[in-house]
Amino acid sequence: MTDLLLEQKNKEQCNFLLSMEEREELEVELLLQAVFQLYGYDFRHYAKASLYRRIKNLQGREHKRYISELTSAIIHDKYIFDRFLQEMSITVTDMFRDPQLFNLLKNIVIPKLQTYPSINIWIAGCATGEEAYSIAILLHEAGLLERSRIYATDYNNSSIAIAEKGIYPLKNIRKYNENYLAAGGQSSFSSYYHQKYDGALFDSFLRDKITFAQHNLMKDESFAQMHLVLCRNVMIYFDSHLKNRVLHVIKDSLVQRGFLMLGDKETLELTDVTYDFETMSPRSRIYQKKLQLD
């Protein structure tokens, strides 16, 4: 009888044991919950594969044996939290990245924007700002920059600080120039910047038309009266819950018949806002908000 009771007790204890994978999954959940509770950043709806990879990268750099140790460090050390945010941020960008898409933007959307007396554009997830300066140049060459205001936002304050300065490494300029020409640039790309130390400083007439600000798509609300929103390659790591949340924010930010441009791997299909937009160009993921009657 004693042996049977002991065997039953051992079985019950085993039921409470977690595998290493399950334990690590629990640690990740606790880390994300802590970040949300303390700092208001909700990464709980990011795609798991990308999420785990980034957390493990940071864990290695911070020399933490367990993710739970990383969680404790993030809770008690704001600088480690900032490094966590930097790891989670997608900062891969170029000026006039995917130039053929900028060509389509110029041909499809810019003529429509010309009909407005003033133009508001929101670049959501602007990273280090290259796209914002690209849009400013595009508007300038269309004669629209003077009556435009570009709002470029990101949750990463470190990226925003770089964007506000408008200084980029000279080694990148050749690639930017090639993209600019491929996008149908009408001037000399070098006329938009001048060399400062070992970088290229973009001219103040472009920077003066851009408002850079911290904005958290995971929890913050919409920007009102936008005529064009660019949110390219921001949602590719979001699950359907977070993606729909962001798309509702964008939809509410757009004026009637306003435009949305997503990244080439993103789509409005099978989302909550599928029927609120019409497709202007499937190749470029350009959409126009449908007229909504009250």
C-alpha positions in Angstrom: 0.0 0.0 0.0 2.9 2.3 0.9 4.5 1.7 -2.5 1.3 2.5 -4.3 1.0 5.8 -2.4 4.6 6.7 -3.1 4.1 6.0 -6.8 1.0 8.1 -6.9 2.8 11.0 -5.2 5.7 10.8 -7.7 3.2 10.9 -10.6 1.6 14.0 -9.1 5.0 15.7 -8.7 5.9 14.9 -12.3 2.7 16.6 -13.4 4.0 19.9 -12.0 7.4 19.6 -13.8 7.9 21.6 -16.9 10.2 20.8 -19.7 13.0 23.3 -20.5 11.0 24.6 -23.5 7.9 25.1 -21.4 9.9 26.8 -18.7 11.5 29.1 -21.1 8.1 29.9 -22.7 6.8 30.8 -19.2 9.9 33.0 -18.6 9.2 34.9 -21.9 5.6 35.4 -20.9 6.6 36.8 -17.5 9.2 39.1 -19.2 6.7 40.5 -21.6 4.1 41.0 -18.9 6.6 42.9 -16.8 7.5 45.1 -19.7 3.9 45.9 -20.3 3.0 46.5 -16.7 6.1 48.7 -16.0 6.7 50.5 -19.2 3.5 50.2 -21.3 5.0 48.5 -24.3 3.0 45.5 -25.3 5.1 42.9 -27.2 2.8 40.0 -26.2 1.3 39.9 -29.7 4.6 39.7 -31.6 5.3 36.7 -33.7 6.9 34.1 -31.4 9.8 33.1 -33.6 11.1 36.6 -34.0 10.3 37.5 -30.4 12.2 34.6 -29.0 15.2 35.2 -31.3 15.5 38.8 -30.2 15.1 38.0 -26.5 17.8 35.3 -26.7 20.1 37.8 -28.5 19.8 40.3 -25.7 20.1 37.6 -23.1 23.4 36.6 -24.6 24.7 40.2 -24.8 23.7 40.9 -21.2 25.4 37.7 -20.1 22.3 36.3 -18.3 22.0 32.6 -17.8 18.2 32.6 -17.7 15.6 34.8 -19.2 14.2 35.3 -15.7 17.5 37.0 -14.8 17.1 39.2 -17.9 13.6 40.1 -16.7 14.9 41.1 -13.3 17.5 43.3 -14.9 14.9 45.0 -17.2 12.7 45.7 -14.2 15.5 47.3 -12.1 17.7 48.9 -14.8 16.2 51.4 -17.2 19.3 51.3 -19.4 18.9 47.5 -19.9 15.2 48.2 -20.8 16.4 50.7 -23.4 18.6 48.0 -24.9 15.7 45.7 -24.9 13.7 48.3 -26.9 16.5 48.7 -29.3 16.7 45.0 -29.8 12.9 44.8 -30.5 13.0 47.7 -32.9 13.2 47.1 -36.6 15.6 49.7 -37.9 16.6 48.3 -41.3 15.8 51.1 -43.8 17.2 53.1 -46.7 16.3 56.3 -48.5 13.9 55.6 -51.3 13.9 51.9 -50.3 12.1 49.9 -53.0 12.3 52.7 -55.5 9.7 51.2 -57.8 7.2 51.6 -55.0 8.1 55.3 -54.7 7.5 55.6 -58.4 4.0 54.2 -58.0 3.4 56.5 -55.0 4.4 59.5 -57.1 2.2 58.5 -60.0 -0.8 57.2 -58.1 -1.1 59.2 -54.9 0.8 62.5 -55.4 -1.7 63.7 -58.1 -4.6 63.1 -55.6 -2.7 65.0 -52.8 -2.4 68.0 -55.1 -6.1 68.7 -54.7 -5.8 69.5 -51.0 -4.9 73.0 -49.7 -2.8 71.4 -47.0 -1.4 67.9 -46.7 -0.8 65.8 -43.6 1.3 62.6 -43.9 2.1 60.1 -41.2 5.0 57.7 -41.4 4.3 55.1 -38.7 7.4 53.2 -37.6 9.9 55.7 -39.1 12.9 54.1 -37.5 15.9 56.4 -38.1 14.0 58.7 -40.5 15.3 57.8 -44.0 11.8 57.3 -45.3 10.6 60.7 -43.9 13.4 62.5 -45.8 12.6 60.6 -48.9 8.9 61.6 -48.7 10.0 65.2 -48.1 12.1 65.2 -51.3 9.2 63.5 -53.2 6.8 66.3 -52.1 9.4 69.0 -52.8 9.8 67.8 -56.4 6.0 67.7 -56.9 5.8 71.3 -55.6 3.8 70.2 -52.5 6.3 70.4 -49.6 5.5 74.0 -48.6 1.9 73.0 -47.8 2.7 69.7 -46.3 3.5 68.5 -42.8 5.1 65.1 -42.3 4.7 63.3 -38.9 7.3 60.6 -38.5 6.9 58.4 -35.4 8.5 55.4 -33.7 8.4 53.9 -30.3 12.2 53.8 -30.1 13.5 57.1 -28.8 17.1 56.3 -29.8 16.0 56.0 -33.5 14.0 59.2 -33.2 17.1 61.0 -32.0 19.0 59.9 -35.0 16.2 60.9 -37.3 15.9 64.4 -35.9 19.5 65.1 -36.6 19.2 64.1 -40.3 22.8 63.0 -40.5 23.6 59.7 -42.2 26.9 58.0 -43.0 28.5 59.0 -46.2 29.1 55.4 -47.1 25.3 55.0 -47.5 24.9 58.0 -49.9 25.8 56.1 -53.0 23.0 53.6 -52.4 20.6 56.4 -51.5 21.5 58.2 -54.8 20.9 55.0 -56.8 17.5 54.5 -55.2 16.6 58.1 -55.7 17.4 57.9 -59.4 15.6 54.6 -59.8 12.5 56.2 -58.1 12.5 58.9 -60.8 14.3 61.7 -59.0 14.2 64.9 -60.9 17.2 66.7 -59.5 20.7 66.0 -58.3 20.5 64.0 -55.0 23.6 65.9 -53.7 21.6 69.1 -53.8 19.6 67.9 -50.7 22.5 67.5 -48.3 26.0 68.7 -47.5 28.9 66.9 -45.9 29.4 67.4 -42.2 32.4 65.7 -40.7 32.0 62.0 -41.9 28.3 62.3 -42.5 25.7 63.7 -44.9 23.5 66.4 -43.2 20.1 66.8 -45.0 19.0 70.4 -45.6 16.9 72.2 -43.1 14.2 73.0 -45.6 13.4 69.3 -45.5 13.8 68.8 -41.8 11.6 71.8 -41.0 8.7 70.1 -42.6 9.0 66.9 -40.5 7.8 66.5 -37.0 9.5 63.5 -35.3 7.8 62.1 -32.3 7.6 59.1 -30.0 4.4 57.1 -30.7 3.7 53.6 -29.6 1.4 51.8 -32.1 0.8 49.1 -29.5 -1.1 51.4 -27.2 -1.3 55.0 -28.4 -4.3 56.4 -30.3 -4.7 57.8 -33.8 -3.4 60.9 -35.5 -6.3 63.0 -36.9 -6.8 64.2 -40.5 -4.0 62.4 -42.3 -4.1 62.3 -46.1 -1.5 59.6 -46.4 -0.2 57.0 -44.0 2.9 55.0 -44.7 3.3 51.9 -42.4 5.8 49.8 -44.3 7.1 46.5 -42.9 6.0 47.4 -39.4 3.4 44.8 -38.9 5.2 41.8 -40.4 6.0 40.6 -36.9 2.6 41.2 -35.4 0.0 38.6 -34.7 -3.6 39.2 -36.0 -4.8 40.8 -32.8 -2.1 43.5 -32.8 -2.2 43.9 -36.5 -5.9 44.7 -36.4 -5.4 47.1 -33.5 -2.9 49.0 -35.5 -5.0 49.0 -38.7 -7.9 50.5 -36.8 -5.7 53.3 -35.5 -4.5 54.0 -39.0 -8.0 53.9 -40.5 -9.2 56.3 -37.8 -6.3 58.6 -38.6 -7.1 59.0 -42.3 -9.5 61.5 -43.9 -12.2 60.3 -46.1 -10.6 58.8 -49.3 -7.2 59.1 -47.6 -4.3 56.7 -48.7 -2.4 53.9 -46.9 0.8 52.3 -48.1 2.0 49.1 -46.6 5.2 47.1 -47.1 5.5 44.6 -50.0 5.0 41.6 -47.6 1.9 43.1 -46.0 -1.7 43.2 -47.0 -5.2 44.2 -45.7 -6.7 40.9 -46.8 -8.3 38.9 -44.0 -8.1 41.8 -41.5 -10.8 43.7 -39.7 -10.5 46.6 -42.2 -10.5 44.7 -45.4 -13.7 46.2 -46.6 -12.9 49.7 -45.4 -10.4 50.2 -48.2 -10.1 49.7 -51.9 -6.9 48.6 -53.6 -5.2 51.2 -55.7 -2.2 49.0 -56.7 -1.7 45.5 -55.5 2.0 45.5 -56.5 2.7 48.4 -54.2 0.1 47.7 -51.4 -1.4 51.2 -51.9 -5.0 51.4 -50.6 -7.6 54.2 -50.4 -10.1 54.5 -47.6 -13.6 54.2 -48.8 -16.1 56.9 -48.3 -17.9 56.2 -45.0 -21.4 57.6 -44.7 -22.6 58.6 -41.2 
